[in-house]
């Protein structure tokens, strides 16, 4: 009976339910999939209706139970003759200087220690981190404080004024050149 209900789910609904199982909000799921949060909510509503449960978490648990009926359980006692699996040191994006993870803590961007140099944004240099006013690799959210926002507003307005003045000076120079 339960497998019939599971087969009614589309692959898009299953993907959303798997992400719900990772404790992601609709906004985070939408950001990961590149779709609207309303689309995520609609897919989850249809999945809840197809499975006949009360909420998204129950639907996600049913799907997880169906997809993996016998989850791996580690042995209580392991013989000393079995070599332990090698563990590579991993570093999350919150360990990179100046990068703050989202409230959920999920980004799927943990890397091995030797790869961290390739994951660090180019504008993070020697411990100094410049908060840019737009999303950058490793920092998708806008996390500027009030002072930084005002600083960027002033900087952009001064830069715009200088650029406009340069444009006017160039046009004036062209005008004088053609009048001579």
Rosetta silent file (secondary structure, phi, psi, omega in degrees, C-alpha in Angstrom):
SEQUENCE: XXXXXXXXXXXXXXXXXXXXXXXXXXXXXXXXXXXXXXXXXXXXXXXXXXXXXXXXXXXXXXXXXXXXXXXXXXXXXXXXXXXXXXXXXXXXXXXXXXXXXXXXXXXXXXXXXXXXXXXXXXXXXXXXXXXXXXXXXXXXXXXXXXXXXXXXXXXXXXXXXXXXXXXXXXXXXXXXXXXX
SCORE:     score description
SCORE:     0.000 S_00000001
   1 L     0.000  -46.551 -178.394    0.000    0.000    0.000 S_00000001
   2 H   -66.892  -37.177 -179.713    2.750    2.436    0.981 S_00000001
   3 H   -66.183  -31.098  176.319    4.815    1.639   -2.130 S_00000001
   4 H   -64.174  -40.957  178.909    1.812    2.540   -4.324 S_00000001
   5 H   -68.365  -37.420  179.967    1.695    5.969   -2.718 S_00000001
   6 H   -65.711  -38.742 -178.945    5.466    6.395   -3.114 S_00000001
   7 H   -67.159  -18.600  177.562    5.261    5.558   -6.833 S_00000001
   8 L   -74.533  -18.561 -178.420    2.782    8.433   -7.278 S_00000001
   9 L   -73.500  139.926  173.944    5.516   10.924   -6.335 S_00000001
  10 L   -81.138  165.369  179.275    7.383   12.684   -9.115 S_00000001
  11 H   -64.558  -35.470  178.444   11.175   12.849   -9.046 S_00000001
  12 H   -63.696  -39.742  177.700   10.991   16.598   -8.318 S_00000001
  13 H   -66.662  -38.577  179.282    8.810   15.907   -5.267 S_00000001
  14 H   -64.724  -41.039  178.957   11.242   13.225   -4.100 S_00000001
  15 H   -61.429  -44.981  179.337   14.185   15.620   -4.391 S_00000001
  16 H   -62.812  -40.885  179.452   12.349   18.215   -2.298 S_00000001
  17 H   -66.286  -37.284  177.179   11.450   15.585    0.317 S_00000001
  18 H   -63.185  -36.791  179.412   15.069   14.422    0.521 S_00000001
  19 H   -73.802  -30.964  173.788   16.124   18.001    1.196 S_00000001
  20 H   -63.092  -37.528  178.649   13.420   18.353    3.855 S_00000001
  21 H   -63.516  -24.785  176.388   15.002   15.323    5.506 S_00000001
  22 L   -88.334   11.364  176.845   18.245   17.364    5.671 S_00000001
  23 L    64.764   38.809  176.000   16.295   20.027    7.622 S_00000001
  24 L   -94.532  145.018  176.301   16.318   22.633    4.849 S_00000001
  25 L   -80.884  171.303  179.651   13.639   25.304    4.650 S_00000001
  26 H   -61.495  -38.451  178.880   11.663   25.974    1.476 S_00000001
  27 H   -64.596  -41.634  179.837   13.867   28.986    0.725 S_00000001
  28 H   -67.664  -39.948  177.672   17.049   26.936    1.089 S_00000001
  29 H   -63.206  -44.204  179.861   15.656   24.138   -1.084 S_00000001
  30 H   -61.237  -41.913  179.573   14.625   26.682   -3.711 S_00000001
  31 H   -63.753  -41.545 -179.509   18.094   28.246   -3.663 S_00000001
  32 H   -67.116  -37.988 -176.266   19.754   24.832   -4.071 S_00000001
  33 H   -91.407  -11.854 -179.144   17.465   23.788   -6.946 S_00000001
  34 L    73.209   34.541  178.695   17.283   27.202   -8.622 S_00000001
  35 L  -127.941  177.953 -179.500   13.492   27.422   -8.403 S_00000001
  36 L   -79.119  146.653  174.768   10.947   29.550   -6.554 S_00000001
  37 H   -59.893  -29.356  178.142   10.072   28.828   -2.894 S_00000001
  38 H   -67.539  -35.988  176.960    6.431   28.714   -3.981 S_00000001
  39 H   -65.719  -40.399  177.743    7.255   25.903   -6.388 S_00000001
  40 H   -62.122  -47.059  179.395    8.965   24.013   -3.572 S_00000001
  41 H   -60.569  -39.429  179.958    5.931   24.479   -1.321 S_00000001
  42 H   -65.533  -43.666  178.724    3.624   23.294   -4.106 S_00000001
  43 H   -62.006  -40.726 -179.983    5.725   20.167   -4.714 S_00000001
  44 H   -68.784  -38.953  177.327    5.753   19.403   -1.002 S_00000001
  45 H   -61.401  -43.059  179.524    1.991   19.954   -0.699 S_00000001
  46 H   -66.305  -36.611  178.438    1.359   17.546   -3.570 S_00000001
  47 H   -67.732  -41.884  178.215    3.721   14.977   -1.991 S_00000001
  48 H   -61.170  -42.567 -179.742    1.970   15.294    1.388 S_00000001
  49 H   -66.551  -41.531 -179.156   -1.369   14.813   -0.327 S_00000001
  50 H   -66.607  -35.052 -178.967   -0.138   11.807   -2.324 S_00000001
  51 H   -87.122  -15.497  178.508    1.278   10.130    0.790 S_00000001
  52 L    68.593   42.024  179.020   -1.698   11.037    2.974 S_00000001
  53 L  -116.217  175.756 -174.314    0.324   12.434    5.873 S_00000001
  54 L   -87.063  -32.427 -176.684   -0.003   15.536    8.027 S_00000001
  55 L  -147.874  174.868 -175.050    3.249   17.387    7.292 S_00000001
  56 H   -67.206  -30.819 -178.423    6.396   17.491    5.185 S_00000001
  57 H   -70.297  -39.342  175.935    8.588   15.808    7.788 S_00000001
  58 H   -64.307  -40.914  178.934    6.378   12.714    7.950 S_00000001
  59 H   -63.423  -41.422  179.337    6.376   12.558    4.153 S_00000001
  60 H   -65.267  -39.952  178.597   10.180   12.848    4.089 S_00000001
  61 H   -64.971  -40.096  178.891   10.535   10.081    6.705 S_00000001
  62 H   -63.664  -43.731  178.800    8.237    7.765    4.720 S_00000001
  63 H   -63.222  -43.208  179.881   10.264    8.362    1.548 S_00000001
  64 H   -63.298  -40.676  179.168   13.557    7.765    3.391 S_00000001
  65 H   -65.534  -37.815  179.713   12.216    4.566    4.916 S_00000001
  66 H   -70.073  -43.536 -176.896   11.041    3.367    1.488 S_00000001
  67 H   -73.087  -28.465 -178.568   14.294    4.235   -0.310 S_00000001
  68 L  -136.889   76.792 -174.093   16.534    2.748    2.371 S_00000001
  69 L   -66.104  -30.555 -179.635   14.572    0.106    4.321 S_00000001
  70 L  -119.371   79.833 -178.674   17.644   -1.358    6.082 S_00000001
  71 L   -62.893  145.744 -178.917   19.915    1.533    7.013 S_00000001
  72 L   -64.450  131.035  175.238   23.487    0.544    7.769 S_00000001
  73 L  -119.484  130.710 -178.632   24.201    0.124   11.450 S_00000001
  74 L   -70.676  151.024 -179.391   27.780   -0.036   12.615 S_00000001
  75 L   -70.436  144.997  178.238   28.886   -3.107   14.507 S_00000001
  76 L   -70.758  -38.820  179.525   29.067   -2.856   18.276 S_00000001
  77 L  -122.836  127.987  177.581   32.285   -4.844   18.302 S_00000001
  78 L  -116.924  131.314 -178.420   34.801   -4.699   15.510 S_00000001
  79 L   -61.727  143.487 -179.466   37.632   -7.165   15.331 S_00000001
  80 L   -69.544  -10.018 -179.030   41.091   -5.595   15.712 S_00000001
  81 L   -80.922   -8.870  179.131   42.187   -7.335   12.502 S_00000001
  82 L   -94.357  126.297 -179.840   40.090   -4.972   10.378 S_00000001
  83 L   -74.178  138.472  177.936   41.890   -1.770    9.468 S_00000001
  84 L   -70.184  150.879  178.658   39.908    1.411   10.156 S_00000001
  85 L   -67.530  142.575  178.803   38.836    3.461    7.168 S_00000001
  86 L   -70.830  139.775 -179.667   41.074    6.441    6.426 S_00000001
  87 L  -113.425  120.202  176.660   39.544    9.742    7.394 S_00000001
  88 L   -87.806  136.552  177.503   40.409   12.789    5.325 S_00000001
  89 L   -68.178  128.113  178.209   40.350   16.072    7.191 S_00000001
  90 E  -117.045  152.215 -178.204   37.537   18.205    5.846 S_00000001
  91 E  -127.266  128.540  177.199   36.947   21.887    6.265 S_00000001
  92 L   -83.145  166.992 -178.449   33.541   23.517    6.003 S_00000001
  93 H   -67.670  -15.826  177.612   32.995   26.881    4.381 S_00000001
  94 H   -75.338  -15.091  179.662   32.571   28.422    7.844 S_00000001
  95 H   -83.464  -13.485  178.062   36.243   27.687    8.504 S_00000001
  96 L   -76.591  135.972 -176.942   37.386   29.969    5.690 S_00000001
  97 L   -53.164  128.497  172.838   38.248   33.434    7.033 S_00000001
  98 L    81.507   -5.801 -178.017   35.333   35.827    6.839 S_00000001
  99 L   -95.185  127.851  179.838   32.801   33.388    5.396 S_00000001
 100 L  -111.968  129.825  178.023   29.632   32.900    7.405 S_00000001
 101 L   -76.289  163.126  177.762   27.363   29.942    6.786 S_00000001
 102 L   -69.401  172.670 -177.523   23.639   30.331    6.608 S_00000001
 103 L   -61.996  -29.102 -178.279   21.439   29.741    9.624 S_00000001
 104 L   -77.924  -22.887  179.965   20.778   26.161    8.563 S_00000001
 105 L    79.567    3.235 -178.664   24.470   25.348    8.384 S_00000001
 106 L  -105.881  124.122  172.035   24.005   23.341    5.166 S_00000001
 107 L  -137.537  -15.294 -177.972   25.884   24.238    2.053 S_00000001
 108 L    64.842   30.466 -173.837   27.327   20.922    0.954 S_00000001
 109 L  -120.169   26.194  176.681   30.676   22.633    0.481 S_00000001
 110 L   -70.270  136.970 -178.948   32.995   20.773    2.846 S_00000001
 111 E  -130.893  162.517  175.589   36.370   20.187    1.227 S_00000001
 112 E   -70.419  156.737 -175.288   39.571   18.441    2.152 S_00000001
 113 H   -56.037  -40.098 -176.705   42.177   20.559    3.906 S_00000001
 114 H   -72.504  -12.176 -179.838   44.516   20.680    0.926 S_00000001
 115 H   -94.723   -3.416 -172.503   41.707   22.034   -1.291 S_00000001
 116 H   -63.806  -31.263  179.646   40.850   25.029    0.879 S_00000001
 117 H   -62.420  -29.172 -178.589   43.112   27.399   -1.064 S_00000001
 118 H   -84.652  -13.932 -179.643   40.994   26.779   -4.143 S_00000001
 119 H   -97.409  -14.749 -178.525   37.704   27.442   -2.297 S_00000001
 120 L   -72.867  131.169  178.487   38.725   30.729   -0.704 S_00000001
 121 L   -59.662  149.145 -176.339   37.253   33.715   -2.553 S_00000001
 122 L   -63.791  -25.233 -177.412   39.816   35.791   -4.444 S_00000001
 123 L   -89.635    2.577  175.199   38.987   38.905   -2.431 S_00000001
 124 E   -95.938   98.847 -174.821   39.779   37.231    0.919 S_00000001
 125 E  -117.657  128.212  173.733   43.439   38.065    1.297 S_00000001
 126 L    42.504   49.711  175.337   45.661   37.387    4.307 S_00000001
 127 L    86.890  -17.640  178.137   42.912   37.476    6.913 S_00000001
 128 E   -92.758  129.401 -176.375   41.281   40.654    5.563 S_00000001
 129 E  -122.809  124.302 -179.667   37.879   40.019    4.057 S_00000001
 130 L   -95.698  118.969  177.075   36.081   42.603    1.960 S_00000001
 131 L   -81.762  110.201  179.027   32.303   42.280    2.177 S_00000001
 132 L   -85.028  153.853 -176.729   31.016   43.024   -1.296 S_00000001
 133 L   -82.992   18.674  177.807   27.424   44.237   -1.756 S_00000001
 134 L  -142.002  160.208 -177.845   26.511   41.281   -4.009 S_00000001
 135 L   -61.371  140.304  179.564   26.602   37.476   -3.658 S_00000001
 136 E  -132.386  164.785  178.495   30.056   35.923   -4.050 S_00000001
 137 L   -58.839  129.960 -179.916   31.356   32.329   -3.995 S_00000001
 138 L    87.556   -9.524  179.950   31.152   30.992   -0.467 S_00000001
 139 E  -146.478   82.447 -176.602   28.898   33.839    0.738 S_00000001
 140 L   -78.121  -26.873 -174.864   25.537   33.787   -0.992 S_00000001
 141 L   -88.481  154.040  177.102   23.666   35.791    1.594 S_00000001
 142 L   -84.104  105.410 -177.032   23.821   39.531    2.056 S_00000001
 143 L  -119.531   37.235  176.896   25.449   39.880    5.459 S_00000001
 144 L   -79.357  140.049  174.685   26.568   43.508    5.429 S_00000001
 145 L   -85.392  177.992 -174.566   26.080   45.462    8.618 S_00000001
 146 H   -60.795  -43.894 -178.694   24.695   49.017    8.656 S_00000001
 147 H   -65.188  -40.740  177.921   28.091   50.716    8.531 S_00000001
 148 H   -66.005  -39.516  177.733   29.240   48.568    5.612 S_00000001
 149 H   -61.437  -47.230  178.956   26.015   49.271    3.732 S_00000001
 150 H   -62.581  -39.885  178.149   26.413   53.022    4.214 S_00000001
 151 H   -60.860  -43.489  178.542   30.060   52.785    3.175 S_00000001
 152 H   -67.389  -38.230  178.129   29.144   51.001   -0.054 S_00000001
 153 H   -61.450  -46.696  179.655   26.358   53.506   -0.781 S_00000001
 154 H   -64.767  -44.756 -179.204   28.768   56.437   -0.347 S_00000001
 155 H   -61.866  -43.527 -179.833   31.510   54.689   -2.348 S_00000001
 156 H   -67.485  -39.433  179.506   29.194   53.856   -5.220 S_00000001
 157 H   -67.974  -40.447  177.467   27.735   57.378   -5.306 S_00000001
 158 H   -65.848  -43.542  177.836   31.212   58.990   -5.290 S_00000001
 159 H   -61.407  -40.310  177.991   32.388   56.586   -7.984 S_00000001
 160 H   -64.970  -41.380  179.311   29.313   57.355  -10.085 S_00000001
 161 H   -64.565  -41.854  178.623   29.865   61.100   -9.698 S_00000001
 162 H   -65.398  -42.703  179.217   33.535   60.786  -10.742 S_00000001
 163 H   -63.966  -42.155  178.821   32.611   58.613  -13.719 S_00000001
 164 H   -65.801  -40.808  176.527   29.893   61.057  -14.820 S_00000001
 165 H   -62.375  -40.487  177.526   32.321   63.989  -14.422 S_00000001
 166 H   -64.418  -39.052  177.160   34.881   62.132  -16.532 S_00000001
 167 H   -62.563  -45.572  179.004   32.255   61.498  -19.199 S_00000001
 168 H   -63.987  -41.097  178.756   31.311   65.202  -19.282 S_00000001
 169 H   -64.099  -39.592  177.438   34.983   66.236  -19.428 S_00000001
 170 H   -65.005  -42.268  177.520   35.558   63.820  -22.308 S_00000001
 171 H   -64.576  -39.020  177.928   32.550   65.135  -24.210 S_00000001
 172 H   -64.926  -40.058  178.518   33.729   68.710  -23.622 S_00000001
 173 H   -65.475  -40.396  176.914   37.211   67.813  -24.910 S_00000001
 174 H   -63.978  -38.369  179.455   35.685   66.235  -28.044 S_00000001
 175 H   -63.197  -45.227  179.384   33.560   69.330  -28.582 S_00000001
 176 H   -66.136  -35.602 -179.236   36.629   71.594  -28.362 S_00000001
 177 H   -64.953  -42.349 -177.942   38.571   69.289  -30.667 S_00000001
 178 H   -79.804  -18.960  178.255   35.948   69.437  -33.400 S_00000001
 179 H   -81.086  -23.477 -175.313   35.441   73.224  -33.040 S_00000001
 180 L   -76.112    0.000    0.000   39.107   74.004  -33.584 S_00000001
